[in-house]
Amino acid sequence: MDHIILNRDDLLARLDACLTDDNLDAVRSRIAELRAQVAVWKPGGIWDSATSEGGRVVFPRDVLLADLDQILATRTLQRTHYYIARLRKAAAEVRTGKINDINLNRWKEYDEIITDSLWVMERRDNSGAHKAWYWGNFIPQIPHQMMLRYTKQGDWVLDTFVGSGTTLLECLRLGRNGIGIELNADIAARTRELVATAPNPHGVVADVVEGDSRTVDYAAVLAERGIAQVQLLLMHPPYHDIIRFSEDDRDLSNAASVDAFVAQFAEIVTRVTPFLERGRYLAIVIGDKYVKGEWIPLGFYLMQAVQAQGYTLKSIIVKNFDETRAKREQKELWRYRALVGGFYIFKHEYILLFQR
Ligand SMILES: C[S@@+](CC[C@H](N)C(=O)[O-])C[C@H]1O[C@@H](n2cnc3c(N)ncnc32)[C@H](O)[C@@H]1O
């Protein structure tokens, strides 16, 4: 994106002059002049006051031009002043909410943040330390989006099924502290090693705790790190027995039935809930399954189990599966089966979002 740097005091003074001027034509010509300067702005060229007194303010050029065009397209003085005052705020003040670092006065600049409930991701983010070595991992975009929307820098994130540590690697990248619980000792060790060697530019904590999420002493795990609660809870359980992660009886992928799976999951939610700060978010990533010609809506079962514990359901996000490695013949076989069996082939999973 093309960014321009302006002198803050100079910009504010020019906008203030517009706000105290009651002659619409005069105001418009001031804004038109500003727009022309923004359009041709170059580093080191005119109006590059980055290093001068008065501070600097950075804008994506297209966002600023669109704002100025909106002002110029307005026909009344009152409306013109309203848009100018809004632009002034964007340049002068930072306004963030309680649960993230998004500057609401500059909300148009957060292109990266998704706000729609349908996520169609073309490919996984394999950049940095993300290697996708673990069968059953989730794409890094999931913890990435959740952290941008629901945490601030320095907040704590707890992942009760951390697997290959996708959440922890994203914590390192975004400057959030993370704790991940993993039952499988081999996986826990491998993930710990991987996380320890990944870049940690913000100097945060990213720890793997080997254990069973149903019985782990959460109070002790948090106290050891000097905290009493976390600000985001991420849960990506096995989708019951679709992938068996181990032979361990305590592994949710070995639950004896769907009911047992749901009950075990609900038990973890019960245990962990007191450690999530009130008003903060719980995100569950889950897909459904098929058994003997019947669609088993694991996602909806877990959703109801969590609602029963007093959480507010904030969103159901439907996300496509990224392209699997399945061979073409296999895909065709599934298509044939779907046509014969009267069902649809799974292409989505859910991110269920709750607020405590
Ligand atoms: C779907 S995977 C999570 C993958 C992870 N999001 C990633 O990106 O690598 C589920 C994980 O939960 C672990 N698991 C299963 N039962 C568990 C339990 N009772 N306590 C802790 N971890 C458990 C499995 O070993 C597996 O690694």
The ligand as a Gaussian input file, in Angstrom:
#p B3LYP/6-31G(d) Opt

LIG

0 1
 C       -7.235000     -30.634000      16.041000
 S       -5.722000     -30.821000      16.895000
 C       -5.204000     -29.181000      17.211000
 C       -4.235000     -28.690000      16.182000
 C       -3.692000     -27.299000      16.410000
 N       -4.709000     -26.280000      16.290000
 C       -2.600000     -27.021000      15.392000
 O       -2.707000     -26.067000      14.604000
 O       -1.625000     -27.794000      15.358000
 C       -6.256000     -31.425000      18.442000
 C       -5.140000     -31.695000      19.432000
 O       -5.711000     -31.953000      20.712000
 C       -4.900000     -32.896000      21.383000
 N       -5.731000     -33.466000      22.460000
 C       -6.681000     -34.408000      22.399000
 N       -7.224000     -34.632000      23.612000
 C       -6.612000     -33.787000      24.475000
 C       -6.753000     -33.519000      25.867000
 N       -7.623000     -34.193000      26.623000
 N       -5.968000     -32.569000      26.415000
 C       -5.067000     -31.877000      25.667000
 N       -4.897000     -32.091000      24.341000
 C       -5.666000     -33.024000      23.747000
 C       -4.475000     -33.865000      20.293000
 O       -3.314000     -34.546000      20.642000
 C       -4.274000     -32.900000      19.117000
 O       -2.935000     -32.489000      19.049000

